[in-house]
């Protein structure tokens, strides 16, 4: 992997295989509330259904996808100003600025293409990506204790964060 800056394009159907591969990695899966192949496939299907509408961005290094982000834009008039999003970066591309660049580009897409005023996300307790979100100006606005139950019987909180664009 080089240290060059990523390129970006709208997410395409063939990116689903990368998304599934990344979500199947136990280290990445720790940051998402799903388990097992069926849940991963359902997540990929939902993610890609939004991407097919032009709401997703894929980061590329040397022409290969290394990260994907998607806006979950709502069709309801009272909610079109705010948007939940998800982001994932390939394990090999972490710590190289891909997540930062991907989120900055996603913010621009949200604000200038879809006139989103507030982006929000959900991050699970212990997910190191929270530092990235805070560095980019996202602030916590809620905490749901005991949201995710792990296989060992422990629970993790879900932290809701937002950023006004």
DSSP file (Angstrom, degrees, kcal/mol; ACC not computed):
  #  RESIDUE AA STRUCTURE BP1 BP2  ACC     N-H-->O    O-->H-N    N-H-->O    O-->H-N    TCO  KAPPA ALPHA  PHI   PSI    X-CA   Y-CA   Z-CA
    1    1 A X              0   0    0      0, 0.0     2,-0.1     0, 0.0    61,-0.0   0.000 360.0 360.0 360.0 133.0    0.0    0.0    0.0
    2    2 A X        -     0   0    0      1,-0.1     0, 0.0     3,-0.0     0, 0.0  -0.428 360.0-123.4 -90.5 169.3    1.4    3.4   -0.9
    3    3 A X        +     0   0    0     -2,-0.1     3,-0.1     2,-0.0    -1,-0.1   0.166  68.3 127.8 -95.7  16.7    1.1    6.6    1.0
    4    4 A X        -     0   0    0      1,-0.1     2,-0.1     0, 0.0    -2,-0.0  -0.264  69.3 -93.5 -70.3 161.6   -0.5    8.4   -1.9
    5    5 A X        -     0   0    0      1,-0.1    -1,-0.1    56,-0.0     2,-0.1  -0.457  44.8-111.0 -74.2 146.9   -3.8   10.3   -1.5
    6    6 A X        -     0   0    0     -2,-0.1     2,-0.3    55,-0.1    55,-0.2  -0.381  20.2-138.5 -76.4 156.7   -6.9    8.4   -2.3
    7    7 A X  E     -A   60   0A   0     53,-2.6    53,-3.0    -2,-0.1     2,-0.3  -0.678  20.3-143.4-100.3 166.2   -9.2    9.1   -5.2
    8    8 A X  E     +A   59   0A   0     -2,-0.3     2,-0.3    51,-0.2    51,-0.2  -0.966  23.8 161.3-134.9 149.3  -13.0    9.0   -4.8
    9    9 A X  E     -A   58   0A   0     49,-1.6    49,-3.1    -2,-0.3     3,-0.1  -0.957  49.6 -78.2-152.0 165.9  -16.0    7.9   -6.9
   10   10 A X  E     -A   57   0A   0     -2,-0.3    47,-0.3    47,-0.2     2,-0.1  -0.405  62.2 -94.3 -63.3 145.7  -19.6    7.1   -6.2
   11   11 A X        -     0   0    0     45,-1.5     2,-0.3    58,-0.2    45,-0.2  -0.410  45.1-157.1 -65.4 136.4  -20.0    3.6   -4.8
   12   12 A X    >   -     0   0    0     -2,-0.1     3,-2.3    -3,-0.1     4,-0.3  -0.772  29.6-104.1-115.5 159.2  -20.7    1.0   -7.5
   13   13 A X  G >  S+     0   0    0      1,-0.3     3,-1.8    -2,-0.3     4,-0.3   0.831 117.2  61.2 -53.4 -36.5  -22.3   -2.4   -7.3
   14   14 A X  G >  S+     0   0    0      1,-0.3     3,-0.8     2,-0.2     4,-0.5   0.657  88.4  73.5 -68.6 -12.5  -19.0   -4.3   -7.5
   15   15 A X  G <> S+     0   0    0     -3,-2.3     4,-2.2     1,-0.2     3,-0.5   0.674  75.7  81.8 -71.6 -15.4  -17.9   -2.6   -4.3
   16   16 A X  H <> S+     0   0    0     -3,-1.8     4,-2.6    -4,-0.3    -1,-0.2   0.852  84.7  57.4 -58.5 -35.5  -20.3   -4.8   -2.4
   17   17 A X  H <> S+     0   0    0     -3,-0.8     4,-1.9    -4,-0.3    -1,-0.2   0.876 107.8  46.9 -66.4 -35.5  -17.7   -7.6   -2.4
   18   18 A X  H  > S+     0   0    0     -3,-0.5     4,-2.8    -4,-0.5     5,-0.2   0.926 111.5  51.4 -68.2 -44.5  -15.1   -5.4   -0.7
   19   19 A X  H  X S+     0   0    0     -4,-2.2     4,-2.7     1,-0.2    -2,-0.2   0.924 111.0  47.7 -58.0 -46.3  -17.7   -4.3    1.9
   20   20 A X  H  X S+     0   0    0     -4,-2.6     4,-1.4     1,-0.2    -1,-0.2   0.910 111.4  51.0 -63.1 -42.1  -18.6   -7.9    2.7
   21   21 A X  H  < S+     0   0    0     -4,-1.9     4,-0.4    -5,-0.2     3,-0.2   0.935 113.0  45.1 -60.5 -46.6  -15.0   -8.9    3.0
   22   22 A X  H >< S+     0   0    0     -4,-2.8     3,-1.4     1,-0.2     6,-0.3   0.920 111.8  51.0 -65.6 -43.4  -14.2   -6.0    5.4
   23   23 A X  H 3< S+     0   0    0     -4,-2.7    -1,-0.2     1,-0.3    -2,-0.2   0.745 103.8  60.7 -66.7 -21.5  -17.3   -6.6    7.5
   24   24 A X  T 3< S+     0   0    0     -4,-1.4     2,-0.5    -3,-0.2    -1,-0.3   0.599  80.3 100.0 -80.4 -11.2  -16.4  -10.3    7.8
   25   25 A X  S X> S-     0   0    0     -3,-1.4     4,-3.1    -4,-0.4     3,-0.6  -0.657  73.8-141.1 -75.5 121.9  -13.1   -9.3    9.5
   26   26 A X  H 3> S+     0   0    0     -2,-0.5     4,-1.2     1,-0.2    -1,-0.2   0.826 100.0  55.5 -55.8 -33.8  -13.6   -9.8   13.3
   27   27 A X  H 34 S+     0   0    0      2,-0.2     4,-0.3     1,-0.2    -1,-0.2   0.899 115.0  38.2 -67.3 -38.8  -11.7   -6.7   14.2
   28   28 A X  H X4 S+     0   0    0     -3,-0.6     3,-2.1    -6,-0.3    -2,-0.2   0.896 110.0  60.4 -75.4 -41.5  -13.9   -4.5   11.9
   29   29 A X  H >< S+     0   0    0     -4,-3.1     3,-2.0     1,-0.3     5,-0.4   0.771  89.0  73.7 -59.2 -26.3  -17.1   -6.4   12.9
   30   30 A X  T 3< S+     0   0    0     -4,-1.2    -1,-0.3     1,-0.3    -2,-0.2   0.808  94.4  53.5 -56.2 -29.6  -16.4   -5.3   16.5
   31   31 A X  T <  S+     0   0    0     -3,-2.1     2,-0.4    -4,-0.3    93,-0.3   0.457 104.1  64.3 -86.5  -0.5  -17.5   -1.8   15.4
   32   32 A X  S <  S-     0   0    0     -3,-2.0     2,-1.6    -4,-0.2    91,-0.0  -0.949  83.0-124.2-126.4 144.6  -20.8   -3.0   14.0
   33   33 A X  S    S+     0   0    0     -2,-0.4     2,-0.3     2,-0.0    -3,-0.1  -0.323  75.9  93.6 -86.8  57.7  -23.8   -4.6   15.7
   34   34 A X        -     0   0    0     -2,-1.6     2,-0.3    -5,-0.4    -2,-0.2  -0.950  48.7-165.8-142.2 163.2  -24.1   -7.7   13.6
   35   35 A X     >  +     0   0    0     -2,-0.3     4,-0.6     1,-0.1     3,-0.1  -0.987  48.4  19.0-151.3 138.2  -22.9  -11.3   13.7
   36   36 A X  H  > S-     0   0    0     -2,-0.3     4,-2.1     1,-0.1     5,-0.2   0.130  87.7 -74.8  86.4 159.5  -22.7  -14.1   11.3
   37   37 A X  H  > S+     0   0    0      1,-0.2     4,-2.9     2,-0.2     5,-0.2   0.858 125.1  54.5 -61.2 -40.7  -22.9  -14.2    7.5
   38   38 A X  H  > S+     0   0    0      1,-0.2     4,-2.4     2,-0.2    -1,-0.2   0.926 110.6  45.6 -62.7 -44.5  -26.6  -13.6    7.2
   39   39 A X  H  X S+     0   0    0     -4,-0.6     4,-2.3     2,-0.2    -1,-0.2   0.893 113.5  50.3 -66.2 -38.7  -26.5  -10.4    9.2
   40   40 A X  H  X S+     0   0    0     -4,-2.1     4,-2.6     2,-0.2    -2,-0.2   0.933 110.8  48.9 -63.4 -45.6  -23.4   -9.2    7.2
   41   41 A X  H  X S+     0   0    0     -4,-2.9     4,-2.4     1,-0.2    -2,-0.2   0.895 110.9  50.6 -61.7 -40.2  -25.2  -10.0    3.9
   42   42 A X  H  X S+     0   0    0     -4,-2.4     4,-2.4     2,-0.2    -1,-0.2   0.916 110.9  49.2 -62.4 -42.7  -28.3   -8.1    5.1
   43   43 A X  H  X S+     0   0    0     -4,-2.3     4,-3.0     2,-0.2     5,-0.2   0.923 110.9  48.9 -62.6 -45.0  -26.1   -5.1    6.1
   44   44 A X  H  X S+     0   0    0     -4,-2.6     4,-2.9     1,-0.2     5,-0.2   0.913 111.1  51.2 -60.6 -43.2  -24.3   -5.1    2.7
   45   45 A X  H  X S+     0   0    0     -4,-2.4     4,-1.6     2,-0.2    -2,-0.2   0.922 113.8  43.1 -61.3 -45.2  -27.7   -5.3    0.9
   46   46 A X  H  X S+     0   0    0     -4,-2.4     4,-1.3     2,-0.2    -2,-0.2   0.942 114.8  50.0 -66.0 -47.2  -29.1   -2.3    2.9
   47   47 A X  H >X S+     0   0    0     -4,-3.0     4,-2.0     1,-0.2     3,-0.6   0.935 113.3  46.0 -55.3 -49.4  -25.8   -0.3    2.5
   48   48 A X  H 3X S+     0   0    0     -4,-2.9     4,-2.5     1,-0.2    -1,-0.2   0.781 102.6  64.2 -70.2 -26.3  -25.7   -0.9   -1.2
   49   49 A X  H 3< S+     0   0    0     -4,-1.6     4,-0.3    -5,-0.2    -1,-0.2   0.857 108.9  41.3 -65.1 -32.9  -29.4    0.0   -1.7
   50   50 A X  H X<>S+     0   0    0     -4,-1.3     5,-1.6    -3,-0.6     3,-1.2   0.876 112.3  54.5 -77.2 -40.1  -28.6    3.5   -0.5
   51   51 A X  I ><>S+     0   0    0     -4,-2.0     3,-2.1     1,-0.3     5,-0.6   0.868  99.5  62.0 -61.2 -36.1  -25.3    3.6   -2.5
   52   52 A X  I 3<5S+     0   0    0     -4,-2.5    -1,-0.3     1,-0.3    -2,-0.2   0.739  98.4  57.5 -62.1 -21.7  -27.3    2.7   -5.7
   53   53 A X  I < 5S-     0   0    0     -3,-1.2    -1,-0.3    -4,-0.3    -2,-0.2   0.387 128.2 -99.0 -87.8   3.1  -29.2    6.0   -5.2
   54   54 A X  I < 5S+     0   0    0     -3,-2.1    -3,-0.2   -43,-0.2    -2,-0.2   0.628  92.8 119.3  91.0  14.6  -25.9    7.9   -5.4
   55   55 A X  I   < +     0   0    0     -5,-1.6    16,-2.5    16,-0.1     2,-0.3   0.327  56.3  79.9 -95.7   6.9  -25.6    8.3   -1.6
   56   56 A X  E   < - B   0  70A   0     -5,-0.6   -45,-1.5    14,-0.2     2,-0.4  -0.863  55.7-160.4-120.4 151.5  -22.3    6.4   -1.3
   57   57 A X  E     -AB  10  69A   0     12,-2.7    12,-2.5    -2,-0.3     2,-0.4  -0.973   5.7-156.5-125.5 142.1  -18.6    7.2   -1.8
   58   58 A X  E     -AB   9  68A   0    -49,-3.1   -49,-1.6    -2,-0.4     2,-0.4  -0.976  10.0-143.8-119.1 131.0  -15.7    4.8   -2.4
   59   59 A X  E     -AB   8  67A   0      8,-2.9     7,-2.9    -2,-0.4     8,-1.1  -0.769  20.9-162.5 -90.4 137.1  -12.1    5.7   -1.6
   60   60 A X  E     -AB   7  65A   0    -53,-3.0   -53,-2.6    -2,-0.4     2,-0.4  -0.957  16.8-171.2-124.6 138.9   -9.6    4.2   -4.0
   61   61 A X  E >  S- B   0  64A   0      3,-2.3     3,-1.9    -2,-0.4   -55,-0.1  -0.995  86.9 -11.7-123.8 124.3   -5.8    3.7   -3.8
   62   62 A X  T 3  S-     0   0    0     -2,-0.4    -1,-0.1     1,-0.3     3,-0.1   0.846 130.5 -57.2  53.9  35.3   -4.2    2.6   -7.1
   63   63 A X  T 3  S+     0   0    0      1,-0.2     2,-0.4   -56,-0.0    -1,-0.3   0.472 114.6 115.1  79.8   2.3   -7.7    1.9   -8.4
   64   64 A X  E <  S-B   61   0A   0     -3,-1.9    -3,-2.3     1,-0.0    -1,-0.2  -0.895  72.8-110.7-108.8 132.1   -8.6   -0.5   -5.6
   65   65 A X  E     +B   60   0A   0     -2,-0.4    -5,-0.3    -5,-0.2     3,-0.1  -0.372  40.8 164.6 -59.6 132.2  -11.4    0.3   -3.1
   66   66 A X  E     +     0   0A   0     -7,-2.9    24,-2.9     1,-0.4     2,-0.3   0.365  64.6  12.7-127.1  -3.2  -10.0    0.9    0.4
   67   67 A X  E     -BC  59  89A   0     -8,-1.1    -8,-2.9    22,-0.3    -1,-0.4  -0.943  55.9-162.8-170.4 150.8  -13.0    2.5    2.1
   68   68 A X  E     -BC  58  88A   0     20,-2.4    20,-2.3    -2,-0.3     2,-0.3  -0.999   6.0-176.9-140.9 139.5  -16.7    3.1    1.6
   69   69 A X  E     -BC  57  87A   0    -12,-2.5   -12,-2.7    -2,-0.4     2,-0.4  -0.982   6.8-166.9-133.8 148.7  -19.1    5.5    3.2
   70   70 A X  E     -BC  56  86A   0     16,-2.4    16,-2.0    -2,-0.3     2,-0.5  -0.997  15.8-139.7-140.1 141.6  -22.8    5.9    2.8
   71   71 A X  E     - C   0  85A   0    -16,-2.5     2,-1.1    -2,-0.4    14,-0.2  -0.844  11.1-147.7 -95.3 131.6  -25.5    8.4    3.6
   72   72 A X  E     - C   0  84A   0     12,-3.2    12,-0.7    -2,-0.5     2,-0.2  -0.616  27.0-170.1 -97.2  73.2  -28.8    7.0    4.8
   73   73 A X        -     0   0    0     -2,-1.1     2,-0.3    10,-0.1    10,-0.1  -0.450  12.2-137.9 -71.4 132.2  -30.9    9.9    3.4
   74   74 A X        -     0   0    0      8,-0.5    -1,-0.1     5,-0.3     8,-0.1  -0.660   5.6-144.7 -92.1 144.9  -34.5    9.9    4.5
   75   75 A X        +     0   0    0     -2,-0.3     2,-0.4     4,-0.0    -1,-0.1   0.497  68.7 106.1 -85.0  -2.4  -37.4   10.6    2.1
   76   76 A X  S >> S-     0   0    0      1,-0.1     3,-2.3     3,-0.1     4,-0.9  -0.657  70.4-136.6 -87.5 129.8  -39.5   12.4    4.7
   77   77 A X  G >4 S+     0   0    0     -2,-0.4     3,-0.7     1,-0.3     4,-0.2   0.839 103.5  52.8 -51.2 -42.4  -39.6   16.2    4.4
   78   78 A X  G 34 S+     0   0    0      1,-0.2    -1,-0.3     2,-0.1     3,-0.1   0.610 116.1  40.8 -73.4  -9.5  -39.1   16.8    8.1
   79   79 A X  G X4 S+     0   0    0     -3,-2.3     3,-1.7     1,-0.1    -5,-0.3   0.437  81.9  97.0-115.7  -2.1  -36.0   14.7    8.1
   80   80 A X  T << S+     0   0    0     -4,-0.9    -2,-0.1    -3,-0.7    -3,-0.1   0.666  79.1  61.7 -67.7 -13.7  -34.2   15.6    4.9
   81   81 A X  T 3  S+     0   0    0     -4,-0.2    36,-3.2    35,-0.2    37,-2.0   0.609 103.6  53.4 -84.5 -12.1  -32.0   18.1    6.7
   82   82 A X  E <   - d   0 118A   0     -3,-1.7    -8,-0.5    35,-0.2     2,-0.4  -0.915  65.7-175.0-126.9 150.3  -30.4   15.4    8.9
   83   83 A X  E     - d   0 119A   0     35,-2.3    37,-2.7    -2,-0.3     2,-0.2  -0.972  20.3-143.3-154.0 130.7  -28.7   12.2    7.9
   84   84 A X  E     -Cd  72 120A   0    -12,-0.7   -12,-3.2    -2,-0.4     2,-0.3  -0.617  29.6-172.5 -80.2 149.0  -27.2    9.1    9.6
   85   85 A X  E     -C   71   0A   0     35,-1.5    37,-0.4    -2,-0.2     2,-0.3  -0.958  16.5-150.8-140.7 162.5  -24.1    7.7    7.8
   86   86 A X  E     -C   70   0A   0    -16,-2.0   -16,-2.4    -2,-0.3     2,-0.3  -0.961  12.7-172.6-129.1 150.7  -21.8    4.7    8.0
   87   87 A X  E     -C   69   0A   0     -2,-0.3     2,-0.3   -18,-0.2   -18,-0.2  -0.996   5.0-179.7-143.6 145.8  -18.2    4.4    7.1
   88   88 A X  E     -C   68   0A   0    -20,-2.3   -20,-2.4    -2,-0.3     2,-0.4  -0.993   7.4-163.4-146.3 140.5  -15.7    1.5    6.8
   89   89 A X  E     -C   67   0A   0     -2,-0.3   -22,-0.3   -22,-0.2     5,-0.1  -0.983  33.7-102.9-125.9 137.2  -12.0    1.5    5.9
   90   90 A X    >>  -     0   0    0    -24,-2.9     3,-1.4    -2,-0.4     4,-0.6  -0.227  30.3-121.0 -53.0 140.9  -10.1   -1.6    4.8
   91   91 A X  G >4 S+     0   0    0      1,-0.3     3,-0.8     2,-0.2    -1,-0.1   0.862 113.8  54.2 -54.8 -36.4   -7.8   -3.0    7.6
   92   92 A X  G 34 S+     0   0    0      1,-0.2    -1,-0.3     3,-0.0    -2,-0.1   0.698 108.9  49.1 -71.2 -18.7   -4.8   -2.5    5.4
   93   93 A X  G X4>S+     0   0    0     -3,-1.4     3,-1.0   -27,-0.2     5,-0.6   0.404  82.5 117.9-103.0   1.7   -5.6    1.2    4.8
   94   94 A X  T <<5S+     0   0    0     -3,-0.8    -3,-0.0    -4,-0.6    -4,-0.0  -0.381  72.5  24.9 -71.9 147.8   -6.2    2.3    8.4
   95   95 A X  T 3 5S+     0   0    0     -2,-0.1    -1,-0.2     1,-0.0    -2,-0.0   0.628  96.3  97.5  77.1  14.2   -4.0    4.9    9.9
   96   96 A X  T < 5S-     0   0    0     -3,-1.0    -2,-0.1   -92,-0.0    -1,-0.0   0.222 103.9 -97.8-117.4  11.6   -3.1    6.4    6.4
   97   97 A X  T  >5S+     0   0    0    -92,-0.1     4,-2.4    -4,-0.0     5,-0.2   0.481  90.1 121.2  87.0   2.3   -5.6    9.3    6.4
   98   98 A X  H  ><S+     0   0    0     -5,-0.6     4,-3.0     2,-0.2     5,-0.2   0.938  74.3  48.5 -64.9 -47.1   -8.2    7.4    4.3
   99   99 A X  H  > S+     0   0    0     -6,-0.2     4,-2.6     2,-0.2     5,-0.2   0.911 112.8  48.4 -60.3 -43.4  -11.0    7.7    6.9
  100  100 A X  H  > S+     0   0    0      2,-0.2     4,-2.4     1,-0.2    -1,-0.2   0.952 115.0  44.1 -61.2 -50.6  -10.4   11.4    7.3
  101  101 A X  H  X S+     0   0    0     -4,-2.4     4,-2.2     1,-0.2    -2,-0.2   0.892 113.7  51.4 -63.3 -40.1  -10.4   12.0    3.5
  102  102 A X  H  X S+     0   0    0     -4,-3.0     4,-2.3    -5,-0.2    -1,-0.2   0.927 112.1  45.7 -63.7 -45.3  -13.4    9.8    3.0
  103  103 A X  H  X S+     0   0    0     -4,-2.6     4,-2.6    -5,-0.2    -2,-0.2   0.883 111.0  52.6 -67.7 -37.3  -15.4   11.6    5.7
  104  104 A X  H  X S+     0   0    0     -4,-2.4     4,-1.9    -5,-0.2    -1,-0.2   0.919 112.5  45.3 -62.9 -42.1  -14.4   15.0    4.5
  105  105 A X  H  X S+     0   0    0     -4,-2.2     4,-2.3     2,-0.2    -2,-0.2   0.875 111.9  52.1 -68.0 -37.2  -15.6   14.1    1.0
  106  106 A X  H  X S+     0   0    0     -4,-2.3     4,-2.9     2,-0.2    -2,-0.2   0.900 107.1  53.1 -65.0 -40.6  -18.8   12.6    2.4
  107  107 A X  H  X S+     0   0    0     -4,-2.6     4,-2.8     2,-0.2     5,-0.3   0.922 109.8  48.5 -59.7 -44.0  -19.5   15.8    4.3
  108  108 A X  H  X>S+     0   0    0     -4,-1.9     4,-2.8     2,-0.2     5,-0.6   0.917 111.8  48.9 -62.5 -43.5  -19.1   17.8    1.0
  109  109 A X  I  X>S+     0   0    0     -4,-2.3     4,-1.7     1,-0.2     5,-1.4   0.937 114.1  46.7 -59.6 -47.2  -21.5   15.4   -0.8
  110  110 A X  I  <5S+     0   0    0     -4,-2.9     6,-2.9     3,-0.2     4,-0.5   0.932 120.2  37.3 -61.1 -47.8  -24.0   15.6    2.1
  111  111 A X  I  X5S+     0   0    0     -4,-2.8     4,-0.6     4,-0.3    -2,-0.2   0.938 126.7  30.6 -74.2 -48.4  -23.9   19.4    2.3
  112  112 A X  I  <5S+     0   0    0     -4,-2.8    -3,-0.2    -5,-0.3    -2,-0.2   0.729 129.2  32.4 -92.2 -22.6  -23.5   20.5   -1.3
  113  113 A X  I  <<S+     0   0    0     -4,-1.7    -3,-0.2    -5,-0.6    -2,-0.1   0.824 134.6  22.6 -98.2 -40.5  -25.3   17.8   -3.2
  114  114 A X  T  4<S-     0   0    0     -5,-1.4    -3,-0.2    -4,-0.5    -2,-0.1   0.343  94.8-126.6-112.2   5.8  -28.1   16.8   -0.8
  115  115 A X     <  +     0   0    0     -4,-0.6     2,-0.3    -6,-0.2    -4,-0.3   0.819  43.9 172.4  50.2  39.7  -28.3   20.0    1.4
  116  116 A X        -     0   0    0     -6,-2.9    -1,-0.2     1,-0.1   -34,-0.2  -0.592  18.3-173.6 -74.5 136.3  -27.9   18.0    4.6
  117  117 A X        +     0   0    0    -36,-3.2    48,-3.1     1,-0.3     2,-0.4   0.715  69.4  33.4-101.8 -29.1  -27.4   20.3    7.6
  118  118 A X  E     -dE  82 164A   0    -37,-2.0   -35,-2.3    46,-0.2     2,-0.4  -0.986  63.0-163.8-135.5 123.5  -26.6   17.7   10.3
  119  119 A X  E     -dE  83 163A   0     44,-2.6    44,-2.4    -2,-0.4     2,-0.3  -0.859  15.9-176.8 -99.7 139.8  -24.7   14.5   10.0
  120  120 A X  E     -dE  84 162A   0    -37,-2.7   -35,-1.5    -2,-0.4     2,-0.3  -0.968   6.2-177.3-137.1 158.3  -25.0   11.9   12.7
  121  121 A X  E     - E   0 161A   0     40,-2.4    40,-2.4    -2,-0.3     2,-0.4  -0.922  22.0-131.2-144.7 165.3  -23.5    8.6   13.5
  122  122 A X  E     - E   0 160A   0    -37,-0.4     2,-0.4    -2,-0.3    38,-0.2  -0.995  25.2-179.9-122.8 127.8  -23.6    5.8   16.0
  123  123 A X  E     - E   0 159A   0     36,-2.5    36,-3.3    -2,-0.4     2,-0.3  -0.980  23.1-126.1-129.3 141.3  -20.4    4.4   17.4
  124  124 A X  E >   - E   0 158A   0     -2,-0.4     3,-2.3   -93,-0.3    34,-0.2  -0.644  37.4 -90.7 -92.1 143.5  -20.0    1.6   19.9
  125  125 A X  T 3  S+     0   0    0     32,-2.9    -1,-0.1    -2,-0.3     3,-0.1  -0.177 113.7  24.7 -48.7 132.0  -18.1    1.9   23.1
  126  126 A X  T 3  S+     0   0    0      1,-0.3     2,-0.6    -3,-0.1    -1,-0.3   0.350  83.2 135.2  92.3  -6.1  -14.4    0.9   22.6
  127  127 A X    X   -     0   0    0     -3,-2.3     3,-1.8     1,-0.2    -1,-0.3  -0.667  49.4-149.1 -78.6 120.1  -14.4    1.6   18.9
  128  128 A X  T >> S+     0   0    0     -2,-0.6     3,-1.3     1,-0.3     4,-0.6   0.693  88.9  78.0 -64.1 -16.7  -11.1    3.5   18.1
  129  129 A X  H 3> S+     0   0    0      1,-0.3     4,-2.1     2,-0.2     3,-0.4   0.721  74.2  79.7 -64.2 -18.6  -12.9    5.3   15.2
  130  130 A X  H <> S+     0   0    0     -3,-1.8     4,-2.4     1,-0.2    -1,-0.3   0.871  86.5  57.1 -57.5 -36.0  -14.5    7.6   17.8
  131  131 A X  H <> S+     0   0    0     -3,-1.3     4,-2.5    -4,-0.2    -1,-0.2   0.902 105.9  50.4 -61.0 -40.8  -11.2    9.6   18.1
  132  132 A X  H  X S+     0   0    0     -4,-0.6     4,-1.8    -3,-0.4    -2,-0.2   0.940 110.1  49.4 -61.2 -47.9  -11.4   10.3   14.3
  133  133 A X  H  <>S+     0   0    0     -4,-2.1     5,-2.7     1,-0.2    -2,-0.2   0.908 112.5  47.3 -60.2 -42.9  -15.0   11.5   14.6
  134  134 A X  H ><5S+     0   0    0     -4,-2.4     3,-1.7     1,-0.2    -1,-0.2   0.913 109.4  53.6 -65.2 -42.1  -14.2   13.8   17.5
  135  135 A X  H 3<5S+     0   0    0     -4,-2.5    -1,-0.2     1,-0.3    -2,-0.2   0.836 107.2  52.9 -60.9 -32.2  -11.1   15.2   15.6
  136  136 A X  T 3<5S-     0   0    0     -4,-1.8    -1,-0.3    -5,-0.2    -2,-0.2   0.358 128.9 -95.0 -88.0   6.2  -13.4   16.0   12.7
  137  137 A X  T < 5S+     0   0    0     -3,-1.7     2,-0.3     1,-0.3    27,-0.2   0.537  74.1 144.2  99.3   6.9  -15.8   17.9   14.9
  138  138 A X      < -     0   0    0     -5,-2.7     2,-0.4    -6,-0.2    -1,-0.3  -0.621  30.7-161.3 -78.4 138.4  -18.5   15.3   15.8
  139  139 A X  E     -F  162   0A   0     23,-2.7    23,-2.3    -2,-0.3     2,-0.1  -0.938  21.0-108.9-122.2 143.8  -19.9   15.7   19.3
  140  140 A X  E     +F  161   0A   0     -2,-0.4    21,-0.3    21,-0.2     3,-0.1  -0.408  35.6 167.8 -67.4 143.4  -21.7   13.2   21.4
  141  141 A X  E     +     0   0A   0     19,-3.0     2,-0.3     1,-0.4    20,-0.2   0.346  63.2  14.7-134.0   0.7  -25.4   13.9   22.0
  142  142 A X  E     -F  160   0A   0     18,-1.2    18,-2.4     2,-0.0    -1,-0.4  -0.967  52.1-155.7-170.0 156.5  -26.6   10.6   23.5
  143  143 A X  E     -F  159   0A   0     -2,-0.3     2,-0.7    16,-0.2    16,-0.2  -0.983   4.6-161.6-142.1 126.0  -25.6    7.3   25.0
  144  144 A X  E >   -F  158   0A   0     14,-3.1    14,-2.1    -2,-0.4     3,-1.0  -0.889  20.4-146.9-110.6 100.6  -27.5    4.1   25.0
  145  145 A X  E 3  S+     0   0A   0     -2,-0.7    12,-0.1     1,-0.2    11,-0.1  -0.329  77.4  12.0 -65.4 145.6  -26.1    1.8   27.8
  146  146 A X  E 3  S+     0   0A   0      2,-0.1    -1,-0.2     9,-0.1    11,-0.2   0.747  81.5 140.5  64.4  26.6  -26.2   -1.9   27.1
  147  147 A X  E <   +     0   0A   0     -3,-1.0     2,-0.5     9,-0.7    10,-0.2   0.927  62.4  41.6 -70.4 -45.8  -27.1   -1.6   23.5
  148  148 A X  E    S-F  156   0A   0      8,-2.4     8,-2.6     0, 0.0     2,-0.6  -0.898  70.9-154.4-109.6 128.5  -24.9   -4.3   22.0
  149  149 A X  E     -F  155   0A   0     -2,-0.5     6,-0.2     6,-0.2     2,-0.1  -0.893  15.2-147.9-103.0 122.0  -24.6   -7.7   23.8
  150  150 A X    >   -     0   0    0      4,-3.2     3,-2.0    -2,-0.6     0, 0.0  -0.354  28.0-104.3 -83.4 165.4  -21.4   -9.5   23.0
  151  151 A X  T 3  S+     0   0    0      1,-0.3    -1,-0.1     2,-0.1    -2,-0.0   0.788 120.4  59.2 -59.8 -28.8  -21.0  -13.3   22.9
  152  152 A X  T 3  S-     0   0    0      2,-0.1    -1,-0.3     1,-0.1     3,-0.1   0.429 121.7-106.0 -83.0   3.4  -19.3  -13.3   26.3
  153  153 A X  S <  S+     0   0    0     -3,-2.0    -2,-0.1     1,-0.3     2,-0.1   0.368  79.8 127.4  91.0  -4.8  -22.4  -11.8   27.8
  154  154 A X        -     0   0    0     -5,-0.1    -4,-3.2     1,-0.0     2,-0.3  -0.443  49.8-136.3 -81.5 161.4  -20.9   -8.3   28.3
  155  155 A X  E     - F   0 149A   0     -6,-0.2     2,-0.4    -2,-0.1    -6,-0.2  -0.879  10.0-156.6-118.5 149.5  -22.7   -5.2   27.0
  156  156 A X  E     - F   0 148A   0     -8,-2.6    -8,-2.4    -2,-0.3    -9,-0.7  -0.961  19.0-122.5-124.1 145.8  -21.4   -2.2   25.1
  157  157 A X  E     -     0   0A   0     -2,-0.4   -32,-2.9   -11,-0.2     2,-0.5  -0.505  15.7-134.6 -81.1 151.4  -23.0    1.3   24.9
  158  158 A X  E     -EF 124 144A   0    -14,-2.1   -14,-3.1   -34,-0.2     2,-0.5  -0.938  18.7-155.7-103.7 128.7  -23.9    3.0   21.7
  159  159 A X  E     -EF 123 143A   0    -36,-3.3   -36,-2.5    -2,-0.5     2,-0.4  -0.925   3.1-149.6-109.0 124.1  -22.8    6.6   21.5
  160  160 A X  E     -EF 122 142A   0    -18,-2.4   -19,-3.0    -2,-0.5   -18,-1.2  -0.791  20.5-180.0 -93.1 133.1  -24.7    8.9   19.2
  161  161 A X  E     -EF 121 140A   0    -40,-2.4   -40,-2.4    -2,-0.4     2,-0.3  -0.926   4.9-172.4-131.7 154.8  -22.7   11.8   17.7
  162  162 A X  E     -EF 120 139A   0    -23,-2.3   -23,-2.7    -2,-0.3     2,-0.3  -0.965  12.1-160.1-145.5 162.2  -23.5   14.7   15.4
  163  163 A X  E     -E  119   0A   0    -44,-2.4   -44,-2.6    -2,-0.3     2,-0.5  -0.978  18.9-136.3-143.6 128.9  -21.9   17.5   13.4
  164  164 A X  E      E  118   0A   0     -2,-0.3   -46,-0.2   -27,-0.2   -47,-0.1  -0.749 360.0 360.0 -84.0 128.3  -23.6   20.6   12.0
  165  165 A X              0   0    0    -48,-3.1   -47,-0.1    -2,-0.5    -1,-0.1   0.440 360.0 360.0 -89.5 360.0  -22.4   21.2    8.5
